[in-house]
Each structure stands twice: as structure tokens, then as C-alpha cells.
Amino acid sequence: MDIALREWKLTDAADVAAMVGNRKVQDNLRDGFPYPYTVADAETFIRGMLGAERDSVYAFAIADGGRAIGSIGAFRKTNIHSRTAEMGYYVAEPYWGRGVATAAVRLICKYVFERTDIIRVFAEPFAHNAASCRVLEKAGFRLEGTMRQNAVKNGAVLDMKLYAILAQESL
């Protein structure tokens, strides 16, 4: 595999719709994604990412050989947290367990830390999502704690874990 991050293209919409339309993928994402997820929904998402403020949103397609197989973004926080970014990602199910997410997390952190003044990137996976927690750990993130009963997803009250990496730790 040749994993890279690249700018979104409207031609990625069908691939995005297939990825996010998978209930197993959606079950580990925040709410806000319609189900079923259509090509029109994907086009709206891609347009939003392409039109986002360049110094606040760093959003990319995760690509293998040019084809979109996932999504990753780091989103700058505001006010006293303006040098911190929250990261989120997903990978198409056929690519799970193949190191794709770990590679993408490393790439976006390198991008953000080398090209911006952001000093901290964090992620908040559901505590039961062992695979995502492992991705973050393999990418050098540290577990900072468990946020108890921090979310409600699909009617269940869930814990979330807080992972972070500092610019000085990623070099």
C-alpha cells in the first residue's frame, strides 16, 4: 500500500458514500452523519472541506494509490485552546487492521506540527473502540484519561478516552 494524504476531490464522493454508509464505520463516528449516507451527502461534505478556512481545518482524503480509502482531519480549537487541534479519522472497513489509520495519523501530525503553530493534537475515541485506541498509541499519542459517561451514541451512554500528542514529542 502507498498511503498518502491528499486534498479532497468531488470525484471521491462515491467512495466516501460507500465508506460512511457502512454502519460499522458510522458506529464509531460522532453523530451528524445521515444514514443511509448518499453520494449527495458525500459531495456536501467534500465541498465543505474544500471551502473550509485554511488555518483552522486541515482535512484530507486518506489515499492508497490515489483512491480515497478514508478521511482524516485536524480542527483548530479557539480562544485559549487556539494552539490545539482535535483530530478525527475513519478508514473504509476493507482497510481495517492494515496500518492505514496509523500511517495517516502520523502524516497529519507531521503536517500540522511542521506547517502551523499548533502545539497539541488530541483525539477522543470511544473507550470500547480498542482498534482506534491502538492506532493512536502506535502513532505516539499518550492516554491522558478516560472521560466517564461522556457521550450518548445509538442510545448507549459511553465512556471516551482522551489521547494527545505534543509537537515536541512527535519530532
FENPEKA-V126393 format. One record per residue. N is the residue number from 0. RES is the residue in three letters. PHI is phi as a letter, one per 30 degrees, with the letter a starting at -180 (none if undefined). NEAR is the number of other C-alpha atoms within 12 Angstrom. Layout:
((N & RES & PHI & NEAR) (N & RES & PHI & NEAR))
This chain:
((0 & MET & none & 15) (1 & ASP & b & 17) (2 & ILE & d & 29) (3 & ALA & b & 29) (4 & LEU & c & 34) (5 & ARG & b & 29) (6 & GLU & d & 29) (7 & TRP & d & 35) (8 & LYS & b & 28) (9 & LEU & e & 24) (10 & THR & d & 20) (11 & ASP & d & 32) (12 & ALA & e & 30) (13 & ALA & d & 25) (14 & ASP & d & 34) (15 & VAL & d & 39) (16 & ALA & d & 34) (17 & ALA & d & 29) (18 & MET & d & 37) (19 & VAL & d & 37) (20 & GLY & d & 27) (21 & ASN & d & 25) (22 & ARG & e & 20) (23 & LYS & d & 19) (24 & VAL & d & 30) (25 & GLN & d & 28) (26 & ASP & d & 26) (27 & ASN & c & 32) (28 & LEU & c & 33) (29 & ARG & d & 22) (30 & ASP & d & 16) (31 & GLY & j & 15) (32 & PHE & c & 24) (33 & PRO & d & 22) (34 & TYR & b & 21) (35 & PRO & d & 18) (36 & TYR & c & 26) (37 & THR & c & 22) (38 & VAL & d & 24) (39 & ALA & d & 22) (40 & ASP & d & 27) (41 & ALA & d & 31) (42 & GLU & d & 23) (43 & THR & d & 24) (44 & PHE & e & 31) (45 & ILE & d & 29) (46 & ARG & e & 20) (47 & GLY & d & 20) (48 & MET & d & 28) (49 & LEU & d & 21) (50 & GLY & c & 18) (51 & ALA & d & 21) (52 & GLU & d & 13) (53 & ARG & d & 20) (54 & ASP & c & 21) (55 & SER & b & 25) (56 & VAL & b & 29) (57 & TYR & c & 40) (58 & ALA & b & 42) (59 & PHE & b & 38) (60 & ALA & d & 44) (61 & ILE & d & 41) (62 & ALA & b & 33) (63 & ASP & b & 25) (64 & GLY & i & 14) (65 & GLY & j & 21) (66 & ARG & d & 26) (67 & ALA & d & 36) (68 & ILE & b & 39) (69 & GLY & a & 43) (70 & SER & b & 44) (71 & ILE & b & 40) (72 & GLY & a & 38) (73 & ALA & b & 38) (74 & PHE & b & 34) (75 & ARG & d & 31) (76 & LYS & d & 22) (77 & THR & b & 15) (78 & ASN & h & 9) (79 & ILE & d & 9) (80 & HIS & c & 17) (81 & SER & d & 19) (82 & ARG & c & 25) (83 & THR & b & 30) (84 & ALA & b & 38) (85 & GLU & c & 35) (86 & MET & c & 37) (87 & GLY & b & 36) (88 & TYR & a & 41) (89 & TYR & a & 40) (90 & VAL & b & 41) (91 & ALA & e & 33) (92 & GLU & e & 24) (93 & PRO & d & 17) (94 & TYR & c & 22) (95 & TRP & d & 20) (96 & GLY & i & 17) (97 & ARG & c & 19) (98 & GLY & i & 24) (99 & VAL & d & 38) (100 & ALA & d & 40) (101 & THR & d & 33) (102 & ALA & d & 30) (103 & ALA & d & 39) (104 & VAL & d & 47) (105 & ARG & d & 36) (106 & LEU & d & 29) (107 & ILE & d & 41) (108 & CYS & d & 44) (109 & LYS & e & 29) (110 & TYR & e & 28) (111 & VAL & d & 37) (112 & PHE & d & 27) (113 & GLU & d & 16) (114 & ARG & c & 15) (115 & THR & b & 26) (116 & ASP & c & 21) (117 & ILE & d & 32) (118 & ILE & c & 29) (119 & ARG & b & 32) (120 & VAL & b & 44) (121 & PHE & b & 40) (122 & ALA & b & 38) (123 & GLU & b & 36) (124 & PRO & d & 37) (125 & PHE & d & 33) (126 & ALA & d & 27) (127 & HIS & d & 21) (128 & ASN & d & 21) (129 & ALA & e & 16) (130 & ALA & d & 23) (131 & SER & d & 35) (132 & CYS & d & 33) (133 & ARG & d & 25) (134 & VAL & e & 32) (135 & LEU & d & 37) (136 & GLU & d & 26) (137 & LYS & d & 23) (138 & ALA & d & 33) (139 & GLY & j & 27) (140 & PHE & d & 33) (141 & ARG & c & 26) (142 & LEU & d & 25) (143 & GLU & c & 18) (144 & GLY & l & 21) (145 & THR & c & 22) (146 & MET & c & 19) (147 & ARG & d & 17) (148 & GLN & h & 15) (149 & ASN & c & 19) (150 & ALA & a & 23) (151 & VAL & b & 18) (152 & LYS & b & 20) (153 & ASN & h & 15) (154 & GLY & i & 9) (155 & ALA & c & 13) (156 & VAL & d & 16) (157 & LEU & b & 24) (158 & ASP & d & 21) (159 & MET & b & 30) (160 & LYS & c & 31) (161 & LEU & c & 28) (162 & TYR & c & 34) (163 & ALA & b & 32) (164 & ILE & b & 35) (165 & LEU & c & 25) (166 & ALA & e & 28) (167 & GLN & d & 18) (168 & GLU & d & 18) (169 & SER & c & 25) (170 & LEU & d & 16))
